[in-house]
């Protein structure tokens, strides 16, 4: 039944945005069918190999393109930073541009196209489009000694699509003073721990080993230690800070984001207390809000993601203050319980102007306009942007949960959805020369969310070029957020 279940506070949405038709004619059961024994793959190969100087592989966030890139680390591959057209064919931002600078390249692409289901199209001239290199970074996946189940699904996804990585514990992050010399990207998977628990780690009076022995022959295959006690500790936090400032990328999934937020590494970002939000594992609609970020290459305007309870992000001091409960409901009606606590003043209904009683509605507007006029030609690095910092430190909201509570839920259940609506879902927070990428949802949930894997894969392949953006569009968006 697709109708809302108001008596328990749930709102159910459709499982898929596809048209389904009930067929009642039993003759359909007589249709001849054939058992499929092998994996179903798309046809691929190569076109226009003669006189080709470059080959174009349209990027559509297919996970197998990541497999292709990491399986061929020595190929020179660039990515188009915006969409473009060649000979009447359209290519997406992120399209692989493979340079024909080595003998036998066409044969390599022919075989790879058949294996991974893509078509490489040869062209004589390099497209007139800005590009950057698609890289194969040195990756570390970090685990705690406290909980590893959810993080294990991340490793399964990386293994399945051929992404190499070192599997290290928080102890190694704690003890390695120069992480940047060893890694380009450090990934911390989902964990049930908060920042302080990750830092503190396992406690006890005597060493707690995790290793193979006569008594425990099945332990220690992926990692082992003589003593699990202790966690990341403050030394590890400092090492991560240095790693990012020196140009590394620190990527966190779900509650692991509490670490960079709690210790101030992710400037301008906080995690909201949403104890009244009930969203115990469902598929929620997100919108791509920063189309210029390489993290979302190959995606359209929307994406369904798996979200479970939290974290719910917010932007501090100068960020978009209208996310979540502040601007989530777009229908003009108050919540089903009549609550107006999602409003800044706490007064009136959701359809009323949200103004402070006894004050002029345009209070401060003249001052804002005067400030804009006075400083419109200045390039002040201290001018507040969407994270309250300057251009170099402004956190970017890459994806955002749908602002329409009636469209937010795709599958599952939710109570008080206005607390999640319009909240940032995926954030890129620059720090020094590097970046902290934080997912509030789990893109690798139990091997089922294949459509969101590429958000992580894109981050890996474009780790050194995450600053790519439309500066003019960013200025407009930042000004709009700052003064709305």
Helices and strands as residue ranges (DSSP letters): G 26-30, E 45-47, E 54-57, H 63-71, E 77-80, E 84-86, E 89-91, E 96-99, H 105-116, E 119-123, E 131-133, E 139-143, H 149-160, E 166-169, H 170-175, G 179-181, E 185-188, H 195-200, H 233-245, E 249-253, G 254-256, H 257-262, E 269-271, E 282-288, G 294-296, E 302-307, E 313-315, G 324-326, H 365-375, G 391-393, E 396-401, H 405-408, E 409-411, G 417-419, E 424-431, E 434-439, H 450-461, G 463-465, H 471-483
